[in-house]
């Protein structure tokens, strides 16, 4: 299960990423409701996806 964590507070490597309007609005709403930055939420979503991604060996 996805849980909000503050361990990415000090992320400092800037990158540009493009979102669809719908996805941006959903993520922005979740970050606001949980009192965290949009950036922190995106980092956590990426880490969660990588940890739960099926590998070619499975």
C-alpha positions in Angstrom: 0.0 0.0 0.0 1.2 3.5 -0.8 2.0 5.6 2.2 3.2 9.2 2.4 6.8 9.5 3.7 9.1 12.5 4.1 12.4 10.9 3.3 12.7 12.7 0.0 12.6 16.2 1.5 16.2 16.9 0.5 15.9 15.8 -3.2 17.9 18.4 -5.2 18.5 17.1 -8.7 16.3 19.2 -11.0 14.5 17.6 -14.0 11.7 18.6 -16.3 8.7 16.3 -16.6 5.4 16.8 -18.5 2.1 15.7 -17.1 -1.4 15.4 -18.7 -3.8 17.9 -17.2 -5.9 15.1 -15.6 -2.9 13.4 -13.9 -1.5 16.7 -12.7 -4.8 17.7 -11.2 -5.1 14.3 -9.4 -1.5 14.5 -8.0 -1.9 18.1 -7.0 -5.1 17.4 -5.1 -3.5 14.4 -3.3 -0.4 16.5 -2.3 -2.6 19.3 -1.0 -4.9 16.9 1.0 -1.8 15.4 2.6 0.1 18.6 3.3 3.1 17.6 1.2 4.7 19.2 -1.8 3.8 18.1 -5.3 7.5 17.2 -5.9 7.6 14.9 -2.8 4.5 13.1 -3.9 5.9 12.5 -7.4 9.1 11.2 -6.0 7.3 8.8 -3.7 5.0 7.6 -6.6 8.1 6.9 -8.7 9.8 4.9 -5.9 6.6 2.9 -5.2 6.3 2.1 -8.9 9.9 0.9 -9.2 9.6 -1.3 -6.0 6.4 -2.9 -7.3 7.3 -3.2 -10.9 7.3 -6.7 -12.3 10.7 -7.8 -13.7 11.3 -9.8 -16.8 12.3 -12.7 -14.5 8.8 -13.0 -12.9 
